[in-house]
Amino acid sequence: MSREVEMKIFLERGYSKTSLIELCRHLGLTIPSSLSQLSSMSKEELSSEIVSSTTLEESVEIFRSFPLNPNRSFMGRFITVKKGMLSLKNSHRKLSVSLGKLREKHPKILRPVLKAIFDSGGIIDTESIREEFPKKRKTLSLVEEMIREGILEHRYCGEHLTVYEIPEERMGLVAEYLGIKKAEPAKSKTTERMEDPAKSSLEEERYLIAEKHRELDDFISRLEERIDQIIAFGTKLDLTTLEKYLAKLLGDGLHFDGLLTMAQQLGLSETPIVGEQGESGLKTGFNLALFGDPGTGKSFSTRDLLLGSKHLRIPPHGVPAINRYMGGMTAARFIRIGKAYEGTVFNFIIPEFNDWFRYKGMVEPLKLAMEGGTIKYEIHREVIGPYKLSSYFTVNYNTVVGEKGYSTTVRDPNFSAIEDRMVCRLHRMTKERYLEIAKNQMRLLRGEGIAPKEADKIKSLIAAIYAIQKGRDFGKREKVKKIVLGREEEEVFKTAREAIIDAIPDKRLRFSARIEKNALILASSFSLLNYFKFDDLIPLDPRALSLAIRFYVEEASIREGEIFNHHDVLRELNITE
């Protein structure tokens, strides 16, 4: 590996994109001045600019003035980083000594293990080790020794899977030890990044997706061992019981938001919705948005409930592995890696969603992403797509909230098209909500209201419904089911629609018919809680219908700037809150 290639790898691994931009400016390099162009430039491009414009010796002091991640090490032939300290030392000499010691201790397995890792592009996981090496305990022990000696590093550590890698700057050393003439394997990660930066991002995301699918498969396989208990629990649980559980966990002021979050998880099964006359073309599955004043429990009711919070001691309630947290990711990067998710069902959890719209042009591709349209997008030096997404979004964002209505901080006038494609709920910081949140935080910190066993039962039930609807056979001859919308339920929606229209004084409406469709999908998703109580067709649950109509009326009022009182309309419809 040449000095220049190692320097480029060091820059990509050692610095954030923001630091690389500052490095370019410090070195007097010409880079775009506009934020939109900078946002679309990759770390690979920025690193290449630096490497082509300076030498390692000329710029080492400048590099040292920019902080490095203290948890990242770099052990190259020309560059060494240990505990955040950069030096121009040759770490390969020390690593060669370590390989010699390991060869003496493990003369029979060191070479085949290293060869297997090298041939797989420098990456191996615990599952592959178990499959390829009969003496798996001894092999795993050797791998851990190579971690301690600096030959390998942990790339990913999960509950059921650990991934190890030979960092790129150490691949040449391993190649020499194995007697491979070419210093790097064909199409190494560095080579591919130089040829196509977007390809590297896609491949990393595909690897993550594969890990998540293995994690989900493992969880579902373990469900099979207790499917009888899960079915028994599912025949007893109803919406009212779930409401009481969430009120105890989240507090009375936030439990409805928690219900929306759990309904979305149930809806990920994409269960068909049929009318009495046959197929409707609709299915469960919706995008969820909680927006409004900051500090009103939006993330608490979504991210923390789905993924769990160690700080608040809340166990995870979401379907394992398919809720992908996107904190820190830009919209441009999401659009770039989105192709990796084509044909899969994930739920993307996005905090501070309004940050994705700081730059123009993001509304259209994200609108297409939310409705399963074909995405094709041109950014700096590359064309992305075409591809389609079949995944969903759970997003939070702050808005300016008045006594009536709200205004977004997103400048793009077309942002309403995004809101139109989500189940949206406004959060207003009232005195009552503040007191409820503060009281509930203290209660959770004391460990009150937390029931890990109940949380696991709920999570397992939702995951089992998801698995069966996606074709998993648990040996109980459970078949794929459908939600049926009867004429009585159609009449309820019609009555609600007319009551809303009558309450609006203006002729022009600020919302589309999508909010009624979203309410229907919401009612259907809630009704999936009765999955194991019916053999084939699942009717809309009366409580689910009531909650969905409540959402429908509230959402219409908010979209209209609260020019009508939704409480009055709900009373007219005999809907209790």
ChimeraX attribute file (.defattr): number of C-alpha atoms within 10 A of each C-alpha:
attribute: neighborCount
match mode: 1-to-1
recipient: residues
	/A:1	17
	/A:2	9
	/A:3	14
	/A:4	16
	/A:5	15
	/A:6	22
	/A:7	20
	/A:8	24
	/A:9	19
	/A:10	21
	/A:11	23
	/A:12	18
	/A:13	16
	/A:14	22
	/A:15	19
	/A:16	15
	/A:17	19
	/A:18	11
	/A:19	17
	/A:20	24
	/A:21	21
	/A:22	14
	/A:23	22
	/A:24	17
	/A:25	13
	/A:26	10
	/A:27	14
	/A:28	11
	/A:29	16
	/A:30	9
	/A:31	14
	/A:32	12
	/A:33	8
	/A:34	8
	/A:35	10
	/A:36	16
	/A:37	14
	/A:38	16
	/A:39	18
	/A:40	18
	/A:41	21
	/A:42	17
	/A:43	21
	/A:44	21
	/A:45	15
	/A:46	21
	/A:47	22
	/A:48	18
	/A:49	17
	/A:50	23
	/A:51	18
	/A:52	10
	/A:53	11
	/A:54	13
	/A:55	13
	/A:56	19
	/A:57	8
	/A:58	9
	/A:59	14
	/A:60	14
	/A:61	12
	/A:62	12
	/A:63	18
	/A:64	13
	/A:65	9
	/A:66	14
	/A:67	14
	/A:68	22
	/A:69	16
	/A:70	12
	/A:71	9
	/A:72	14
	/A:73	21
	/A:74	24
	/A:75	23
	/A:76	28
	/A:77	20
	/A:78	19
	/A:79	21
	/A:80	20
	/A:81	22
	/A:82	15
	/A:83	12
	/A:84	17
	/A:85	15
	/A:86	18
	/A:87	14
	/A:88	14
	/A:89	14
	/A:90	14
	/A:91	19
	/A:92	21
	/A:93	12
	/A:94	12
	/A:95	20
	/A:96	16
	/A:97	12
	/A:98	17
	/A:99	20
	/A:100	13
	/A:101	13
	/A:102	18
	/A:103	14
	/A:104	10
	/A:105	12
	/A:106	14
	/A:107	12
	/A:108	10
	/A:109	17
	/A:110	18
	/A:111	17
	/A:112	13
	/A:113	19
	/A:114	22
	/A:115	17
	/A:116	17
	/A:117	21
	/A:118	20
	/A:119	13
	/A:120	13
	/A:121	18
	/A:122	22
	/A:123	19
	/A:124	21
	/A:125	19
	/A:126	16
	/A:127	14
	/A:128	14
	/A:129	19
	/A:130	14
	/A:131	9
	/A:132	12
	/A:133	16
	/A:134	10
	/A:135	11
	/A:136	16
	/A:137	12
	/A:138	13
	/A:139	20
	/A:140	17
	/A:141	11
	/A:142	18
	/A:143	21
	/A:144	17
	/A:145	15
	/A:146	20
	/A:147	16
	/A:148	12
	/A:149	17
	/A:150	20
	/A:151	24
	/A:152	22
	/A:153	20
	/A:154	15
	/A:155	14
	/A:156	13
	/A:157	11
	/A:158	10
	/A:159	6
	/A:160	12
	/A:161	14
	/A:162	15
	/A:163	17
	/A:164	20
	/A:165	22
	/A:166	24
	/A:167	22
	/A:168	22
	/A:169	25
	/A:170	24
	/A:171	23
	/A:172	23
	/A:173	22
	/A:174	25
	/A:175	18
	/A:176	14
	/A:177	15
	/A:178	14
	/A:179	10
	/A:180	13
	/A:181	10
	/A:182	11
	/A:183	14
	/A:184	23
	/A:185	18
	/A:186	11
	/A:187	11
	/A:188	14
	/A:189	17
	/A:190	19
	/A:191	15
	/A:192	14
	/A:193	16
	/A:194	16
	/A:195	12
	/A:196	13
	/A:197	18
	/A:198	19
	/A:199	16
	/A:200	19
	/A:201	17
	/A:202	17
	/A:203	14
	/A:204	13
	/A:205	17
	/A:206	16
	/A:207	13
	/A:208	14
	/A:209	19
	/A:210	12
	/A:211	20
	/A:212	20
	/A:213	16
	/A:214	16
	/A:215	19
	/A:216	18
	/A:217	15
	/A:218	13
	/A:219	18
	/A:220	22
	/A:221	13
	/A:222	12
	/A:223	19
	/A:224	16
	/A:225	11
	/A:226	11
	/A:227	18
	/A:228	13
	/A:229	14
	/A:230	20
	/A:231	18
	/A:232	13
	/A:233	16
	/A:234	23
	/A:235	15
	/A:236	12
	/A:237	16
	/A:238	18
	/A:239	19
	/A:240	11
	/A:241	11
	/A:242	17
	/A:243	16
	/A:244	14
	/A:245	18
	/A:246	24
	/A:247	18
	/A:248	18
	/A:249	22
	/A:250	27
	/A:251	22
	/A:252	16
	/A:253	17
	/A:254	22
	/A:255	20
	/A:256	19
	/A:257	21
	/A:258	23
	/A:259	20
	/A:260	25
	/A:261	24
	/A:262	26
	/A:263	26
	/A:264	26
	/A:265	26
	/A:266	28
	/A:267	27
	/A:268	27
	/A:269	23
	/A:270	18
	/A:271	24
	/A:272	20
	/A:273	25
	/A:274	20
	/A:275	15
	/A:276	10
	/A:277	10
	/A:278	10
	/A:279	13
	/A:280	13
	/A:281	9
	/A:282	16
	/A:283	21
	/A:284	26
	/A:285	27
	/A:286	27
	/A:287	24
	/A:288	24
	/A:289	26
	/A:290	25
	/A:291	27
	/A:292	24
	/A:293	19
	/A:294	17
	/A:295	15
	/A:296	23
	/A:297	22
	/A:298	26
	/A:299	22
	/A:300	20
	/A:301	22
	/A:302	28
	/A:303	24
	/A:304	21
	/A:305	22
	/A:306	24
	/A:307	20
	/A:308	17
	/A:309	14
	/A:310	10
	/A:311	9
	/A:312	17
	/A:313	17
	/A:314	24
	/A:315	21
	/A:316	20
	/A:317	26
	/A:318	28
	/A:319	27
	/A:320	22
	/A:321	18
	/A:322	20
	/A:323	21
	/A:324	18
	/A:325	15
	/A:326	16
	/A:327	12
	/A:328	10
	/A:329	13
	/A:330	17
	/A:331	21
	/A:332	21
	/A:333	15
	/A:334	13
	/A:335	19
	/A:336	23
	/A:337	21
	/A:338	20
	/A:339	19
	/A:340	19
	/A:341	18
	/A:342	14
	/A:343	12
	/A:344	12
	/A:345	17
	/A:346	20
	/A:347	26
	/A:348	18
	/A:349	23
	/A:350	24
	/A:351	23
	/A:352	14
	/A:353	20
	/A:354	19
	/A:355	17
	/A:356	19
	/A:357	19
	/A:358	16
	/A:359	17
	/A:360	11
	/A:361	15
	/A:362	18
	/A:363	20
	/A:364	16
	/A:365	17
	/A:366	20
	/A:367	19
	/A:368	17
	/A:369	22
	/A:370	19
	/A:371	18
	/A:372	16
	/A:373	16
	/A:374	14
	/A:375	20
	/A:376	16
	/A:377	18
	/A:378	12
	/A:379	15
	/A:380	12
	/A:381	8
	/A:382	14
	/A:383	12
	/A:384	16
	/A:385	16
	/A:386	11
	/A:387	19
	/A:388	20
	/A:389	22
	/A:390	17
	/A:391	23
	/A:392	24
	/A:393	21
	/A:394	25
	/A:395	25
	/A:396	25
	/A:397	21
	/A:398	24
	/A:399	19
	/A:400	14
	/A:401	18
	/A:402	12
	/A:403	8
	/A:404	12
	/A:405	17
	/A:406	20
	/A:407	12
	/A:408	17
	/A:409	14
	/A:410	19
	/A:411	12
	/A:412	15
	/A:413	9
	/A:414	13
	/A:415	17
	/A:416	15
	/A:417	15
	/A:418	17
	/A:419	17
	/A:420	17
	/A:421	20
	/A:422	22
	/A:423	24
	/A:424	24
	/A:425	20
	/A:426	21
	/A:427	21
	/A:428	21
	/A:429	16
	/A:430	11
	/A:431	8
	/A:432	9
	/A:433	19
	/A:434	16
	/A:435	13
	/A:436	17
	/A:437	20
	/A:438	10
	/A:439	12
	/A:440	21
	/A:441	16
	/A:442	12
	/A:443	18
	/A:444	19
	/A:445	14
	/A:446	12
	/A:447	13
	/A:448	14
	/A:449	18
	/A:450	21
	/A:451	15
	/A:452	14
	/A:453	10
	/A:454	13
	/A:455	20
	/A:456	15
	/A:457	16
	/A:458	23
	/A:459	21
	/A:460	26
	/A:461	26
	/A:462	27
	/A:463	24
	/A:464	24
	/A:465	26
	/A:466	22
	/A:467	20
	/A:468	18
	/A:469	20
	/A:470	14
	/A:471	11
	/A:472	16
	/A:473	14
	/A:474	18
	/A:475	8
	/A:476	10
	/A:477	8
	/A:478	16
	/A:479	14
	/A:480	19
	/A:481	20
	/A:482	23
	/A:483	26
	/A:484	23
	/A:485	22
	/A:486	14
	/A:487	12
	/A:488	9
	/A:489	17
	/A:490	12
	/A:491	11
	/A:492	14
	/A:493	20
	/A:494	13
	/A:495	12
	/A:496	20
	/A:497	17
	/A:498	10
	/A:499	16
	/A:500	20
	/A:501	13
	/A:502	12
	/A:503	15
	/A:504	17
	/A:505	10
	/A:506	11
	/A:507	6
	/A:508	8
	/A:509	12
	/A:510	12
	/A:511	18
	/A:512	13
	/A:513	9
	/A:514	13
	/A:515	22
	/A:516	22
	/A:517	15
	/A:518	23
	/A:519	23
	/A:520	26
	/A:521	26
	/A:522	27
	/A:523	27
	/A:524	31
	/A:525	31
	/A:526	28
	/A:527	25
	/A:528	29
	/A:529	26
	/A:530	18
	/A:531	21
	/A:532	21
	/A:533	15
	/A:534	11
	/A:535	12
	/A:536	15
	/A:537	15
	/A:538	22
	/A:539	20
	/A:540	22
	/A:541	21
	/A:542	13
	/A:543	16
	/A:544	23
	/A:545	22
	/A:546	19
	/A:547	22
	/A:548	24
	/A:549	24
	/A:550	21
	/A:551	24
	/A:552	26
	/A:553	23
	/A:554	23
	/A:555	22
	/A:556	24
	/A:557	24
	/A:558	21
	/A:559	21
	/A:560	19
	/A:561	16
	/A:562	17
	/A:563	16
	/A:564	20
	/A:565	15
	/A:566	21
	/A:567	16
	/A:568	11
	/A:569	20
	/A:570	21
	/A:571	11
	/A:572	11
	/A:573	16
	/A:574	10
	/A:575	15
	/A:576	10
	/A:577	9
